[in-house]
Amino acid sequence: MSDDAAFIPARDHSVRSVVSGCETCAHWTDVTLIGPCGADATGLPASLHCESCSAERPAHWPEHVDDMGHLDGCPLCDYHTLAIQKDFNARFGLAVVVITFGLLLFLQLPLAWTLAGLVAVALLDWALLRLVIKRLLICYRCKALFRGFLPGERCRPFDLATWEAHVPAGDD
């Protein structure tokens, strides 16, 4: 495993799942996969079916899941690198920061108390992200989300430049 991935805790989702967009109708489907976390590709479906239009999308699990259950590359589009990201709603996190800051301004506390409040929220945020919030793997190309898989050697922490390089023209 790479040096970057070695610092990511092994704790993960307890159930394997994949959320993928349909190439035909663009509907996103969440599929719970059979097979315990940490196991190889045995029992994973050879294709995923769209809930909306029933289109079938092949999934090449054996090429991307090793014997230890590490997912290394996207089984749906065969892209070689997946992003590792915390499974947390960024809008909610931003709302917490804005509401906290607004509340501290509304209370008109002295600067020292305002800064202490912001530091307390930052410490709580750090603790939650390190100890509670789980992670997921995201394909840069097809944007599929994989939960319950251990990251493989080519998985890296999320990189915005790589993400933007795969945004289709006209989607910005």
Buried (B, 14 or more C-beta within 10 A) or exposed (E): BEEEBEEBEEEBBEEBBBBBBBEEEEEBBEBEBEBEBBBBBEEBBEEBBBEEEEBEBEBBBEEBBBEEBBBBBBBBBBBEBBBBBBBBEEEEBEEEEEEBBEEBEEEEBEEEEBEEBBEEBEEEBEEEEEEEBBBBBBBBBBBBBBBBBBBBEBBBBEEEEEBEEEEEEEEE
